[in-house]
């Protein structure tokens, strides 16, 4: 593969008409662009506009870009001595997982997407790459996310997350927050169950219908965890390029 980003199309070219680059926000410019999108979208929802990306070594912020425009971003935080953002209000719910032998917990945070895009394909592509990275690079077993309770049904139905405990107030965004959990080992089974069905009904029921195939996921795992991939990102290049379906 040389030093070029992995370039095989995962889906037929969609509404974007060009590949979407998945990048690590590991430079000041990339982090600034990701923060700009986060704060713009959070402010629109009434969650404030002064949010920063976590900067410690257990965090990885991923962005989806096209023509230098950030279309979406999500941050994966792996449990470490710094803990998780969710510990601020849900530590009592997280501790039993982290204290169980063989478990390694992580969380998704700082999720934001541009408006006016087919968000499901973009969300699926970005989520699957983050899942692959979290499992193969860090061997995480349990994934958590905080969501506004009104979005709980989406994460339950579309990704299989389960609610943990009851909603609490997240003072950082001034809104109620529901902790949700997904066992990472279940993701492969969910992808296989939905594999290859891009019908309107399948996509409406599960984001896993839009995830990568088993062969593509294995190749992506090699790409995302290789020394070459790290070198590419440090040189300002994308981790991978993907095509999105036109839904």
PEGI-V603287 format. One record per backbone hydrogen bond with DSSP energy under -1.0 kcal/mol. NH is the residue of the N-H (numbers start at 0). CO is the residue of the C=O. If there is no record, write none. Layout:
{{NH/CO} {NH/CO}}
This chain:
{{3/0} {16/13} {19/241} {20/64} {21/239} {22/62} {24/60} {25/23} {30/26} {31/27} {32/28} {33/29} {34/30} {35/31} {36/32} {37/33} {38/34} {39/35} {40/36} {41/37} {42/38} {43/39} {44/40} {45/42} {46/41} {58/55} {59/75} {61/73} {62/22} {63/71} {64/20} {65/68} {68/65} {70/63} {71/63} {72/111} {73/61} {74/108} {75/59} {76/106} {77/57} {78/104} {82/79} {86/83} {87/84} {88/85} {89/85} {90/86} {92/89} {93/89} {94/90} {97/93} {98/94} {99/96} {102/99} {105/141} {106/76} {107/143} {108/74} {111/72} {113/70} {118/116} {121/117} {122/118} {123/119} {124/120} {125/121} {126/122} {127/123} {128/124} {129/125} {130/126} {131/127} {132/128} {133/129} {134/130} {135/131} {136/132} {138/134} {139/133} {140/103} {141/103} {142/181} {143/105} {144/179} {146/177} {150/147} {151/148} {154/150} {155/151} {156/152} {157/153} {158/154} {160/154} {161/180} {163/178} {167/176} {169/174} {172/169} {173/169} {174/169} {176/167} {177/146} {179/144} {180/161} {181/142} {183/140} {185/182} {186/183} {189/185} {190/186} {191/187} {192/188} {193/189} {196/193} {202/198} {203/199} {204/200} {205/201} {206/157} {208/205} {209/206} {210/207} {216/212} {217/213} {218/214} {219/215} {220/216} {221/217} {222/218} {223/219} {224/220} {229/225} {230/226} {231/227} {232/228} {233/229} {234/230} {235/232} {236/231} {238/21} {239/21} {240/5} {241/19} {246/244}}
